Amino acid sequence: MTLPVVTEPHVAFEDLASADLTVDALYAGGPNGNTGDDPIARLIKGVGNQGGFRYKGSPAKGSVRLAVLYTTGSNVDWPDHLDVETGTFTYYGDNRKPGQELHSTSRGGNVLLRDAFEASHGTESDRLAKVPPFLLFEKADGSGRAVRFRGLLAPGGPGLSSDDELAAIWRATSGERFQNYRARFTVLDEARISRSWIQHLLNGGGQLEGACPEAWRHWVKAGLTHRFSPRQQQSSVRRQTSCLKTATVRPYLKQSASTFRGARATSRAARLPSGA
């Protein structure tokens, strides 16, 4: 007997431009076999269709309004990782080969990390002006160019020291040493990000206006995170489109933590390997 193929609920490629973002939902890629099939470029207009760092605005000018972090989860040299037990996401910067300074990458991803983590330790005005909302997408297994939305991120998190949040680490390739960032974010307690807020940000609107998620508003104002926890039961949220009936949302526990403390990320001393 041949068992029927069960297709995971997803948002179709042609519906991406109007879709909300739901945690753990699948967003389909296109059918043409080229970079135009990338779903993120359709979901978040203007951020591009390649690379791990994507954004609307300019890191060099400090004008990034919305940022996307994309990971395949398969690079063993740079093991991006979402800890589903704690809600901590570890992401590696874009200086992944020798020959250039830590902040001199073509996409400016490490500049974005440096400035966002520095501002996260500042005032409400600093966070509002210099820390864009970060949206995390992960390549979906066995689904072509499809991606899975993993959540809304804020830099750092409860229980992390300043060195744990953003660290310049040393690596070596063919005997040449170089530095890259290891950054840690927290997945905020938001099961759904509305299309209207995304479009509002892309159009240059203020972060705290419109359909701003409450967890993001709370983080900007107080520097506190509501992070998810495995201890509560899982729940389902109903989507408002015909393409995706339901999506399982990871359990969350609202847990306040002290405002992020620590030295500025740009002034942290990175230690050379022993014997250097």
LOFIMI-749020 format. One line per 10 residues: number of its first residue (from 1); their letters; for each residue z, x, y of N, C-alpha, C. Coordinates in steps of 0.05 Angstrom, whole numbers, always signed. Layout:
<atoms>
NUM) a) Z/X/Y/Z/X/Y/Z/X/Y ~ ...
</atoms>
This chain:
<atoms>
1) mtlpvvteph) +0/+17/-24/+0/+0/+0/+0/+18/+25 ~ -17/+11/+44/-19/+26/+69/+0/+13/+89 ~ +18/+29/+100/+36/+19/+120/+22/+17/+147 ~ +28/-4/+163/+15/-6/+189/+26/+16/+208 ~ +9/+25/+225/+17/+45/+245/+32/+31/+268 ~ +56/+40/+273/+72/+28/+294/+68/+44/+320 ~ +58/+31/+340/+53/+44/+366/+78/+41/+384 ~ +87/+63/+394/+110/+61/+412/+103/+47/+438 ~ +120/+29/+448/+113/+16/+474/+108/+37/+496 ~ +88/+33/+512/+81/+52/+533/+68/+38/+556
11) vafedlasad) +65/+52/+578/+50/+42/+601/+22/+54/+598 ~ +2/+37/+599/-26/+45/+596/-35/+62/+619 ~ -54/+80/+614/-64/+98/+635/-73/+83/+660 ~ -87/+61/+656/-98/+46/+679/-77/+32/+695 ~ -53/+30/+685/-31/+17/+699/-11/+36/+712 ~ -16/+62/+710/+4/+81/+719/+10/+80/+749 ~ -11/+75/+765/-8/+77/+794/+11/+56/+805 ~ +16/+35/+789/+34/+13/+799/+60/+11/+783 ~ +64/+30/+764/+87/+28/+746/+112/+39/+758 ~ +135/+26/+751/+161/+38/+756/+165/+60/+736
21) ltvdalyagg) +186/+76/+740/+194/+97/+721/+219/+88/+707 ~ +218/+86/+681/+240/+78/+664/+248/+101/+646 ~ +274/+107/+645/+284/+129/+629/+275/+126/+600 ~ +263/+148/+589/+254/+150/+562/+229/+134/+556 ~ +217/+121/+576/+192/+107/+571/+169/+127/+569 ~ +148/+118/+555/+124/+135/+550/+102/+126/+570 ~ +88/+146/+582/+67/+140/+601/+41/+154/+590 ~ +21/+138/+584/-2/+147/+570/-20/+165/+587 ~ -33/+184/+574/-54/+200/+587/-81/+187/+585 ~ -101/+198/+598/-128/+187/+598/-143/+194/+573
31) pngntgddpi) -168/+183/+571/-183/+186/+546/-206/+208/+547 ~ -208/+222/+570/-232/+238/+574/-230/+267/+565 ~ -206/+276/+557/-203/+303/+547/-204/+325/+568 ~ -197/+319/+592/-196/+339/+613/-171/+336/+631 ~ -168/+352/+652/-144/+351/+668/-141/+324/+683 ~ -163/+310/+685/-161/+284/+698/-146/+264/+681 ~ -140/+271/+656/-124/+253/+639/-94/+255/+644 ~ -86/+274/+661/-58/+278/+666/-45/+253/+678 ~ -24/+241/+665/-12/+217/+676/+5/+221/+700 ~ +17/+245/+703/+35/+249/+726/+21/+247/+752
41) arlikgvgnq) -4/+257/+753/-20/+255/+778/-26/+227/+786 ~ -27/+209/+767/-31/+180/+773/-5/+167/+780 ~ +17/+174/+766/+43/+162/+772/+53/+170/+799 ~ +50/+196/+807/+60/+206/+832/+37/+218/+847 ~ +23/+202/+863/-1/+211/+877/+5/+235/+895 ~ -13/+255/+894/-11/+277/+913/+4/+301/+903 ~ +16/+300/+879/+31/+323/+869/+15/+342/+851 ~ -9/+335/+845/-26/+352/+829/-24/+345/+799 ~ -42/+358/+784/-44/+351/+755/-39/+375/+737 ~ -28/+397/+747/-22/+420/+731/+4/+433/+740
51) ggfrykgspa) +17/+448/+721/+40/+464/+727/+66/+450/+723 ~ +87/+466/+722/+114/+455/+717/+127/+445/+743 ~ +121/+457/+765/+130/+448/+791/+108/+432/+805 ~ +114/+408/+812/+94/+392/+827/+110/+378/+849 ~ +97/+374/+872/+112/+364/+895/+93/+353/+916 ~ +105/+336/+933/+91/+326/+957/+104/+340/+981 ~ +88/+357/+994/+99/+372/+1016/+95/+402/+1011 ~ +111/+419/+1025/+108/+448/+1023/+135/+461/+1020 ~ +140/+475/+998/+166/+490/+996/+169/+511/+1018 ~ +147/+525/+1026/+148/+545/+1046/+156/+534/+1073
61) kgsvrlavly) +148/+510/+1079/+155/+497/+1104/+180/+480/+1102 ~ +192/+478/+1079/+215/+461/+1075/+210/+432/+1079 ~ +186/+423/+1071/+178/+395/+1076/+173/+379/+1051 ~ +184/+388/+1028/+179/+373/+1003/+194/+347/+1004 ~ +179/+325/+1000/+191/+298/+1001/+198/+287/+974 ~ +184/+297/+954/+189/+288/+926/+180/+309/+907 ~ +196/+316/+887/+189/+338/+869/+189/+328/+840 ~ +170/+339/+825/+168/+333/+796/+173/+359/+781 ~ +189/+358/+760/+192/+380/+741/+180/+370/+715 ~ +161/+386/+705/+148/+379/+680/+154/+401/+659
71) ttgsnvdwpd) +160/+394/+635/+165/+413/+614/+152/+404/+588 ~ +141/+424/+574/+131/+418/+547/+153/+420/+526 ~ +175/+434/+534/+197/+437/+515/+191/+456/+492 ~ +169/+471/+493/+160/+486/+470/+158/+516/+476 ~ +165/+525/+501/+163/+553/+508/+188/+568/+499 ~ +187/+583/+478/+211/+596/+467/+221/+618/+486 ~ +204/+629/+502/+213/+650/+521/+228/+638/+545 ~ +221/+613/+552/+233/+599/+574/+241/+571/+564 ~ +264/+570/+550/+271/+545/+536/+284/+524/+553 ~ +267/+510/+569/+277/+486/+583/+291/+468/+563
81) hldvetgtft) +313/+456/+572/+328/+440/+552/+344/+418/+566 ~ +342/+394/+556/+358/+372/+564/+380/+367/+544 ~ +405/+371/+552/+428/+365/+534/+435/+336/+537 ~ +428/+320/+517/+432/+291/+518/+461/+283/+515 ~ +478/+302/+507/+506/+296/+505/+520/+298/+532 ~ +511/+316/+549/+524/+321/+575/+508/+312/+599 ~ +482/+308/+596/+465/+301/+618/+456/+325/+635 ~ +461/+349/+625/+453/+374/+639/+425/+382/+630 ~ +408/+387/+650/+381/+396/+644/+378/+425/+654 ~ +370/+443/+637/+365/+471/+643/+335/+476/+646
91) yygdnrkpgq) +328/+487/+669/+300/+491/+675/+296/+520/+686 ~ +274/+532/+677/+268/+560/+686/+246/+560/+707 ~ +249/+578/+727/+231/+579/+749/+203/+588/+742 ~ +187/+593/+763/+159/+599/+758/+151/+628/+761 ~ +171/+647/+762/+164/+675/+762/+167/+685/+733 ~ +147/+681/+717/+150/+685/+688/+135/+709/+678 ~ +127/+727/+695/+115/+752/+687/+120/+773/+709 ~ +119/+799/+701/+125/+820/+720/+102/+823/+741 ~ +109/+836/+763/+89/+843/+782/+93/+830/+809 ~ +112/+812/+812/+117/+800/+838/+147/+794/+842
101) elhstsrggn) +154/+791/+867/+182/+786/+874/+190/+757/+866 ~ +216/+753/+863/+227/+728/+852/+216/+703/+867 ~ +212/+705/+893/+204/+682/+909/+175/+682/+917 ~ +159/+699/+905/+131/+702/+914/+111/+689/+895 ~ +118/+668/+882/+100/+655/+863/+80/+638/+878 ~ +58/+633/+865/+36/+618/+878/+44/+589/+884 ~ +59/+577/+867/+66/+549/+872/+92/+546/+889 ~ +106/+568/+892/+130/+566/+908/+153/+551/+895 ~ +152/+550/+868/+173/+535/+854/+201/+547/+858 ~ +202/+574/+857/+228/+587/+860/+239/+584/+889
111) vllrdafeas) +222/+583/+908/+230/+577/+936/+243/+550/+937 ~ +230/+531/+924/+241/+503/+924/+268/+503/+910 ~ +271/+517/+888/+298/+518/+875/+318/+531/+893 ~ +312/+553/+904/+331/+568/+921/+341/+550/+944 ~ +322/+537/+958/+330/+522/+982/+344/+496/+974 ~ +336/+483/+952/+349/+458/+944/+377/+463/+935 ~ +382/+484/+919/+409/+489/+909/+427/+499/+932 ~ +416/+514/+950/+432/+523/+973/+441/+498/+990 ~ +422/+480/+995/+429/+457/+1011/+447/+438/+997 ~ +447/+438/+970/+464/+420/+955/+493/+426/+960
121) hgtesdrlak) +500/+450/+968/+527/+457/+974/+535/+452/+1003 ~ +516/+442/+1019/+521/+438/+1047/+532/+410/+1053 ~ +524/+400/+1077/+533/+374/+1087/+514/+352/+1077 ~ +521/+328/+1083/+503/+306/+1077/+476/+310/+1091 ~ +476/+319/+1116/+451/+324/+1130/+434/+345/+1116 ~ +447/+366/+1106/+433/+387/+1091/+419/+375/+1067 ~ +434/+360/+1051/+423/+348/+1027/+400/+329/+1033 ~ +404/+313/+1054/+383/+294/+1061/+358/+307/+1071 ~ +361/+329/+1086/+337/+342/+1097/+324/+362/+1079 ~ +339/+374/+1060/+328/+397/+1046/+328/+394/+1015
131) vppfllfeka) +338/+372/+1004/+338/+369/+975/+321/+344/+969 ~ +297/+348/+958/+281/+324/+951/+292/+313/+925 ~ +287/+287/+920/+292/+276/+893/+275/+291/+873 ~ +286/+298/+850/+272/+311/+828/+268/+291/+806 ~ +243/+288/+797/+237/+271/+774/+229/+288/+750 ~ +242/+283/+728/+237/+299/+704/+219/+285/+684 ~ +197/+299/+677/+179/+289/+656/+177/+310/+634 ~ +173/+301/+610/+171/+318/+586/+146/+310/+570 ~ +132/+330/+560/+109/+324/+543/+118/+307/+519 ~ +104/+286/+513/+110/+269/+490/+98/+281/+465
141) dgsgravrfr) +113/+282/+444/+103/+293/+419/+80/+276/+407 ~ +59/+290/+400/+37/+277/+386/+23/+255/+400 ~ +23/+256/+426/+11/+233/+441/-9/+243/+462 ~ -25/+263/+456/-45/+273/+474/-31/+284/+499 ~ -40/+274/+522/-29/+282/+548/-6/+264/+557 ~ +3/+246/+540/+24/+227/+548/+50/+242/+555 ~ +66/+231/+573/+91/+243/+581/+113/+222/+579 ~ +137/+232/+577/+161/+215/+576/+178/+221/+600 ~ +186/+200/+614/+204/+203/+637/+233/+206/+628 ~ +246/+228/+636/+273/+233/+626/+295/+229/+647
151) gllapggpgl) +287/+224/+673/+307/+216/+692/+305/+228/+719 ~ +322/+218/+737/+325/+228/+764/+346/+250/+765 ~ +339/+273/+776/+356/+296/+776/+368/+303/+803 ~ +393/+314/+802/+405/+326/+826/+413/+355/+818 ~ +410/+374/+837/+418/+401/+831/+447/+404/+823 ~ +453/+422/+804/+480/+428/+796/+493/+406/+780 ~ +519/+405/+781/+533/+384/+766/+562/+389/+762 ~ +578/+369/+754/+607/+372/+749/+612/+393/+728 ~ +632/+409/+733/+641/+429/+714/+625/+454/+713 ~ +604/+456/+730/+588/+480/+731/+596/+498/+755
161) ssddelaaiw) +600/+524/+749/+605/+543/+771/+579/+547/+787 ~ +582/+560/+810/+558/+565/+826/+539/+583/+811 ~ +549/+602/+795/+531/+620/+780/+518/+605/+757 ~ +531/+584/+747/+518/+568/+726/+496/+550/+736 ~ +499/+542/+761/+479/+523/+773/+452/+537/+777 ~ +452/+559/+791/+427/+574/+796/+433/+603/+794 ~ +419/+616/+775/+423/+645/+770/+396/+659/+769 ~ +394/+682/+781/+371/+699/+779/+376/+718/+755 ~ +360/+713/+734/+364/+728/+709/+342/+749/+706 ~ +348/+770/+691/+329/+792/+686/+316/+788/+659
171) ratsgerfqn) +290/+793/+659/+274/+794/+634/+256/+819/+635 ~ +245/+827/+612/+228/+850/+611/+204/+843/+593 ~ +180/+851/+602/+155/+847/+587/+140/+874/+588 ~ +134/+885/+564/+120/+910/+562/+134/+932/+579 ~ +160/+932/+578/+176/+952/+592/+179/+947/+622 ~ +167/+926/+633/+170/+920/+661/+190/+897/+665 ~ +210/+903/+682/+231/+883/+688/+224/+866/+711 ~ +233/+841/+710/+229/+822/+732/+250/+801/+731 ~ +253/+786/+752/+273/+764/+754/+260/+737/+755 ~ +275/+718/+745/+267/+690/+747/+292/+673/+749
181) yrarftvlde) +290/+649/+759/+313/+632/+761/+317/+615/+736 ~ +343/+612/+730/+352/+592/+711/+368/+571/+726 ~ +357/+547/+727/+370/+526/+743/+381/+504/+725 ~ +404/+492/+734/+415/+470/+719/+419/+446/+737 ~ +409/+424/+728/+409/+398/+742/+426/+378/+726 ~ +433/+356/+739/+446/+333/+726/+427/+309/+727 ~ +424/+296/+704/+410/+271/+703/+428/+249/+714 ~ +419/+236/+735/+436/+216/+748/+435/+189/+734 ~ +455/+173/+739/+459/+147/+726/+440/+126/+738 ~ +414/+129/+732/+394/+110/+741/+375/+105/+718
191) arisrswiqh) +373/+81/+708/+356/+74/+686/+327/+70/+695 ~ +323/+62/+720/+296/+56/+730/+293/+64/+759 ~ +270/+77/+764/+263/+85/+792/+240/+67/+800 ~ +243/+52/+822/+223/+33/+829/+198/+45/+842 ~ +175/+33/+836/+150/+42/+848/+151/+41/+879 ~ +165/+21/+890/+166/+19/+919/+180/+42/+932 ~ +201/+53/+919/+215/+76/+930/+198/+101/+928 ~ +185/+104/+905/+167/+127/+902/+146/+127/+923 ~ +133/+105/+927/+112/+103/+947/+123/+107/+975 ~ +146/+97/+980/+160/+100/+1006/+163/+130/+1012
201) llngggqleg) +172/+146/+992/+176/+174/+996/+150/+189/+1001 ~ +130/+182/+985/+104/+194/+987/+91/+189/+1014 ~ +98/+166/+1026/+87/+159/+1053/+103/+171/+1075 ~ +124/+187/+1068/+140/+200/+1089/+165/+185/+1097 ~ +173/+164/+1083/+196/+149/+1089/+222/+163/+1082 ~ +244/+155/+1094/+270/+167/+1089/+280/+162/+1061 ~ +295/+181/+1050/+305/+179/+1023/+323/+155/+1019 ~ +340/+150/+1038/+361/+129/+1035/+352/+102/+1043 ~ +327/+99/+1049/+316/+73/+1058/+303/+59/+1034 ~ +297/+33/+1039/+282/+18/+1018/+298/+15/+993
211) acpeawrhwv) +284/+19/+970/+296/+15/+944/+309/+41/+933 ~ +322/+56/+950/+335/+80/+942/+355/+75/+919 ~ +353/+90/+897/+373/+87/+875/+401/+93/+885 ~ +420/+77/+876/+447/+79/+885/+459/+106/+878 ~ +452/+117/+855/+463/+143/+847/+453/+165/+865 ~ +428/+164/+873/+418/+184/+892/+431/+181/+919 ~ +434/+157/+929/+448/+152/+954/+477/+164/+953 ~ +490/+160/+931/+517/+169/+928/+518/+200/+928 ~ +499/+212/+914/+498/+242/+914/+492/+253/+941 ~ +473/+242/+956/+467/+253/+982/+491/+250/+1001
221) kaglthrfsp) +505/+228/+1000/+527/+224/+1019/+552/+239/+1011 ~ +558/+241/+985/+584/+252/+977/+582/+277/+960 ~ +558/+284/+951/+555/+307/+934/+567/+302/+906 ~ +570/+277/+898/+582/+270/+873/+561/+260/+854 ~ +563/+265/+828/+544/+256/+809/+555/+236/+790 ~ +539/+216/+783/+545/+198/+761/+527/+207/+738 ~ +539/+218/+717/+523/+229/+696/+526/+213/+671 ~ +507/+215/+653/+509/+198/+629/+526/+212/+607 ~ +535/+195/+589/+554/+204/+568/+546/+191/+542 ~ +550/+203/+519/+544/+190/+493/+565/+170/+484
231) rqqqssvrrq) +586/+166/+500/+608/+151/+489/+605/+121/+493 ~ +586/+113/+509/+582/+84/+513/+559/+75/+496 ~ +557/+50/+490/+536/+39/+473/+510/+41/+488 ~ +488/+43/+472/+462/+43/+483/+455/+15/+492 ~ +437/+13/+512/+428/-13/+522/+398/-12/+526 ~ +387/-35/+531/+358/-37/+536/+354/-49/+563 ~ +333/-41/+576/+325/-53/+602/+298/-65/+599 ~ +293/-88/+610/+268/-101/+608/+250/-93/+631 ~ +226/-84/+625/+207/-76/+645/+193/-100/+657 ~ +183/-96/+681/+170/-118/+695/+140/-118/+692
241) tsclktatvr) +129/-102/+673/+101/-102/+668/+95/-112/+640 ~ +70/-120/+635/+63/-130/+609/+58/-108/+590 ~ +55/-83/+600/+48/-61/+583/+72/-50/+567 ~ +96/-53/+579/+119/-42/+566/+140/-64/+565 ~ +146/-73/+541/+164/-96/+538/+193/-87/+543 ~ +202/-66/+528/+229/-56/+531/+228/-26/+527 ~ +249/-13/+538/+252/+16/+534/+281/+22/+530 ~ +288/+38/+510/+315/+45/+504/+325/+64/+525 ~ +347/+59/+537/+358/+75/+558/+383/+89/+548 ~ +385/+115/+552/+409/+129/+543/+434/+119/+557
251) pylkqsastf) +456/+119/+542/+481/+109/+554/+491/+127/+577 ~ +505/+115/+595/+515/+130/+618/+545/+124/+622 ~ +558/+143/+634/+586/+140/+642/+588/+149/+671 ~ +596/+132/+688/+599/+140/+716/+624/+157/+718 ~ +619/+181/+727/+641/+201/+728/+638/+217/+754 ~ +658/+215/+771/+657/+230/+796/+667/+258/+792 ~ +657/+276/+808/+665/+304/+807/+667/+314/+835 ~ +681/+336/+839/+685/+347/+865/+658/+357/+876 ~ +656/+357/+903/+632/+366/+915/+626/+394/+906 ~ +600/+399/+900/+592/+425/+890/+602/+447/+908
261) rgaratsraa) +614/+467/+896/+624/+490/+911/+610/+515/+902 ~ +613/+535/+917/+603/+561/+909/+587/+575/+930 ~ +581/+600/+925/+567/+615/+945/+538/+606/+946 ~ +524/+612/+968/+496/+606/+971/+480/+619/+949 ~ +460/+603/+939/+445/+614/+916/+430/+639/+924 ~ +421/+641/+949/+405/+664/+957/+422/+689/+960 ~ +448/+687/+961/+465/+710/+965/+479/+719/+939 ~ +473/+705/+917/+486/+713/+892/+475/+739/+883 ~ +492/+756/+874/+484/+782/+864/+475/+780/+835 ~ +450/+788/+830/+440/+788/+802/+445/+815/+790
271) rlpsga) +459/+816/+768/+466/+841/+755/+443/+851/+738 ~ +438/+877/+740/+418/+890/+723/+428/+892/+695 ~ +410/+893/+675/+420/+897/+648/+434/+924/+646 ~ +453/+925/+627/+468/+950/+624/+449/+973/+617 ~ +455/+996/+629/+438/+1019/+624/+415/+1021/+644 ~ +412/+1001/+663/+390/+1002/+681/+395/+1023/+702
</atoms>
